[in-house]
Amino acid sequence: MQSNHIEQQLADALFSHGIGQLSIRADGEIHRFDAPDKRRGNLSGWYVCPTDTIAVYGFWHTGEQHTLTLAGEHDPIAAEQARQAAQRARQVRESHRQREQLQAAKRARRLWASASPADRHHAYLVAKQVAPHGLRQHGDRLLVPLFAGGQLVNLQRIGPDGGKRFMPRAHLKGCATIIGRLAAASRLYLCEGWATAATLHEATGYPVVAAMTANNLAIVGRMLRQRLPASVAITVAADNDRHTEGNPGITAAKEVAAAIRADLTWPRFSCMDCSCTDFNDLARCQTSREGAI
């Protein structure tokens, strides 16, 4: 049964998403809470009650948004109030996100400035069989610099065991790192991870841009195509996620290659049961086979 109090109705709705023990306040302000499918402290959930008969809530990391009203779903005044509340929530979220990213960028630059050149004998580099290519190291963590608009805005920290973490709440969408020099290059490669980029650069001599995630390939690819001369060829080097349904690595790479009129390549593996997916895996797999001959 539907409650005749918006606070209880909202609490019941949030409980259905796995969110409990919130003290709902119908005060017209935007309140944040942790989404249950992310790490503690994410604050990706939000709600606002612009009146004592309307509530709007959602999750910023998914874009999901819901409206509750005691006045009925088709009440035009309630619908307009809910729309305005949701718009205000988006504006608050964007402002907060920009402040968080600015602070994270400052932390990243301080950490980068205090770090030392990476030890080429770092366990991760040894395991991947690549050189540091300008990486830095803080403690036992390698630091991969990520740039947006020519500014260092994020770092990927890689541990000796290969565990990877980006800076918390830092800018990532559209960010990338590069190995090699773009100046006067006739071709460049675009790939996902840093180790793949290092392998491609060492094998081809061309500059390689790593977008870090499959979801970032399209954004970074379009930015490169817009900023580079038309004479510079781009090859998208996909991860071959052959053991994952839909092969997201190749799927994402095909889309961006078609969008920016780039060449496309991906690694082919003779080992059917191995976990190899990218060009770094391919290089190490070939090295292992040659060493066994």
C-alpha positions in Angstrom: 0.0 0.0 0.0 1.2 3.5 -0.8 2.1 5.6 2.2 0.4 9.0 2.7 3.7 10.5 3.8 6.4 11.2 1.2 9.2 10.5 3.6 7.9 7.0 4.2 7.2 6.4 0.5 10.7 7.5 -0.4 12.2 5.3 2.3 10.2 2.3 1.0 11.4 3.0 -2.5 15.0 3.2 -1.5 14.7 0.1 0.6 13.7 -1.8 -2.6 17.1 -0.8 -4.0 18.9 -2.2 -1.0 19.3 1.2 0.8 18.1 1.3 4.4 18.5 3.3 7.6 18.3 6.7 5.9 16.7 9.6 7.8 14.6 11.1 5.0 14.3 14.9 5.2 11.6 16.6 3.0 13.3 20.0 3.2 13.9 20.8 -0.5 17.6 20.2 -0.2 19.6 17.6 -2.2 20.8 14.8 0.0 23.4 12.1 -1.0 23.8 8.6 0.0 25.9 5.5 -0.9 24.8 3.4 -3.8 24.8 -0.2 -2.7 26.7 -1.5 -5.8 29.7 0.7 -5.2 32.4 1.0 -2.6 31.5 2.6 0.8 31.7 6.4 0.7 30.8 6.7 -3.0 27.8 9.0 -2.4 26.4 8.2 -5.9 22.8 8.1 -4.7 20.7 11.3 -4.2 17.2 12.4 -3.4 15.4 15.7 -3.0 11.8 16.4 -1.7 10.9 19.8 -3.2 7.5 19.7 -1.3 6.0 17.4 1.2 4.1 15.5 -1.6 7.0 15.0 -4.1 10.3 13.1 -4.0 12.9 12.6 -6.7 15.8 10.2 -6.3 18.4 8.5 -8.5 21.9 7.3 -8.9 24.5 9.4 -10.7 26.8 6.6 -11.8 24.0 4.9 -13.7 21.9 7.9 -14.7 18.8 6.2 -13.1 16.1 8.6 -11.9 12.7 8.1 -10.3 9.9 10.4 -9.2 7.4 9.8 -6.4 4.3 11.9 -5.7 1.4 11.7 -3.4 -0.6 13.8 -5.8 -0.6 11.2 -8.6 1.6 10.5 -11.5 -0.3 12.7 -13.9 -0.5 15.8 -11.8 1.0 18.6 -14.0 2.1 20.8 -11.1 3.8 17.9 -9.3 5.4 16.8 -12.6 6.9 20.3 -13.1 8.1 20.5 -9.5 9.8 17.1 -9.9 11.4 18.2 -13.1 12.8 21.3 -11.6 14.1 19.4 -8.5 15.8 16.8 -10.8 17.4 19.6 -12.8 18.7 21.3 -9.7 20.1 17.9 -8.5 22.0 17.5 -11.8 23.4 21.0 -11.5 24.5 20.4 -7.9 26.0 17.1 -8.9 28.0 18.6 -11.8 29.3 21.4 -9.6 30.3 18.9 -6.9 31.9 16.6 -9.5 34.0 19.4 -10.9 35.2 20.4 -7.4 36.1 16.8 -6.7 38.0 16.4 -10.0 39.9 19.7 -9.4 41.0 18.5 -6.0 41.9 15.1 -7.3 44.0 16.7 -10.1 46.0 18.7 -7.5 46.6 15.5 -5.5 47.8 13.7 -8.6 50.2 16.5 -9.6 51.7 16.6 -6.1 52.1 12.8 -6.0 53.7 12.8 -9.5 56.1 15.6 -8.6 57.2 13.8 -5.5 57.7 10.4 -7.2 60.9 9.0 -8.7 61.6 7.5 -12.1 60.2 4.0 -12.2 62.5 1.1 -11.4 62.8 -1.0 -14.6 63.0 -4.0 -12.3 59.6 -3.3 -10.8 57.7 -6.6 -10.6 54.9 -5.4 -12.9 57.3 -4.2 -15.6 59.3 -7.5 -15.3 56.0 -9.5 -15.6 54.9 -7.5 -18.6 58.4 -7.5 -20.2 58.3 -3.8 -21.0 60.4 -0.8 -20.2 59.1 2.0 -17.9 58.6 4.6 -20.8 58.6 7.6 -18.5 56.5 6.1 -15.6 57.3 7.2 -12.1 57.2 5.3 -8.9 55.9 6.2 -5.4 56.8 3.5 -2.9 56.1 0.2 -4.6 53.4 1.7 -6.9 54.0 2.6 -10.5 52.3 5.9 -11.6 50.8 6.2 -15.0 50.0 9.8 -15.9 46.6 10.6 -17.4 46.1 13.8 -19.3 43.1 15.9 -20.4 43.4 19.1 -22.3 47.2 18.9 -21.9 47.0 18.8 -18.1 47.8 16.0 -15.7 44.5 15.2 -14.1 44.7 11.6 -12.9 47.1 8.8 -12.1 46.7 5.1 -12.5 48.6 3.4 -9.6 49.9 -0.1 -10.3 51.1 -2.4 -7.6 53.7 -5.1 -7.9 50.9 -7.7 -8.1 49.4 -5.8 -11.1 46.5 -4.4 -9.1 45.4 -1.1 -10.6 43.6 1.9 -9.1 42.8 5.4 -10.4 42.9 8.4 -8.1 39.6 8.6 -6.2 37.0 10.9 -7.7 39.4 12.1 -10.4 38.7 12.9 -14.0 38.8 9.8 -16.3 36.3 10.3 -19.2 38.3 11.4 -22.2 41.7 11.1 -20.4 44.6 9.2 -21.9 48.3 8.6 -21.6 50.8 8.5 -24.5 54.0 6.6 -25.1 56.2 8.1 -27.8 56.0 11.5 -29.6 53.1 12.6 -31.8 55.1 15.3 -33.4 55.8 14.4 -37.1 54.3 11.0 -36.6 52.7 9.5 -39.7 50.7 6.9 -37.7 49.7 6.3 -34.2 48.0 3.4 -32.3 45.1 3.7 -29.9 44.5 1.0 -27.4 43.2 0.4 -23.9 45.8 -0.4 -21.3 49.3 1.0 -20.6 51.1 -2.3 -20.9 49.5 -2.9 -24.3 50.6 0.6 -25.4 54.2 -0.1 -24.2 54.3 -3.4 -26.2 52.9 -1.8 -29.4 55.4 1.1 -29.2 58.3 -1.2 -28.7 57.2 -3.4 -31.6 56.4 -0.6 -34.1 58.2 2.5 -33.0 55.0 4.5 -33.5 53.4 6.6 -30.7 50.6 4.9 -28.8 47.8 6.5 -26.9 46.2 4.4 -24.1 42.6 5.3 -23.3 42.7 3.0 -20.2 39.2 1.5 -20.7 37.1 0.3 -23.5 34.4 2.8 -22.8 37.0 5.6 -23.2 38.2 4.5 -26.6 35.5 6.4 -28.6 35.9 9.7 -26.8 39.7 9.6 -27.0 39.6 8.5 -30.6 37.3 11.3 -31.7 39.5 13.9 -29.9 42.6 12.5 -31.7 41.0 12.6 -35.1 39.8 16.2 -34.5 43.2 17.5 -33.3 45.6 15.6 -35.6 46.2 16.4 -39.3 44.2 14.2 -41.7 47.4 12.7 -43.0 48.1 11.0 -39.7 46.8 7.5 -39.8 45.2 5.9 -36.7 45.1 2.2 -35.9 42.8 1.0 -33.2 44.5 -1.9 -31.5 41.6 -3.8 -29.7 41.7 -6.1 -26.7 40.4 -9.5 -27.8 38.0 -10.3 -25.0 37.3 -13.7 -26.6 36.2 -15.3 -23.3 33.7 -12.5 -22.5 30.2 -12.6 -24.0 29.9 -10.0 -26.8 33.7 -9.5 -26.8 33.5 -5.9 -25.5 37.1 -5.1 -26.5 36.6 -5.8 -30.2 33.1 -4.4 -30.2 34.1 -1.0 -28.7 37.2 -0.9 -31.0 35.1 -1.6 -34.2 32.7 1.2 -33.3 35.4 3.8 -32.8 37.4 2.7 -35.9 34.3 3.1 -38.0 33.5 6.5 -36.4 36.9 8.0 -37.0 37.8 6.1 -40.2 40.7 4.3 -38.5 42.4 1.0 -39.2 41.6 -1.8 -36.8 43.6 -4.7 -35.5 43.4 -7.2 -32.7 45.6 -10.1 -31.4 44.9 -13.7 -32.5 45.9 -16.4 -30.1 46.7 -20.0 -30.8 46.2 -20.9 -27.2 42.5 -21.7 -26.9 42.2 -22.1 -23.1 44.7 -19.4 -22.0 43.5 -16.1 -20.5 45.4 -13.9 -23.1 43.4 -10.9 -24.4 45.7 -8.1 -25.5 48.9 -7.4 -27.5 51.1 -7.6 -24.4 49.7 -11.0 -23.7 50.4 -12.0 -27.3 54.0 -10.8 -27.1 54.7 -12.7 -23.9 52.9 -15.8 -25.1 55.0 -15.8 -28.2 58.2 -15.3 -26.2 57.3 -18.2 -23.9 56.7 -20.5 -26.9 60.0 -19.5 -28.5 61.8 -20.1 -25.3 60.3 -23.6 -25.1 61.5 -24.6 -28.5 
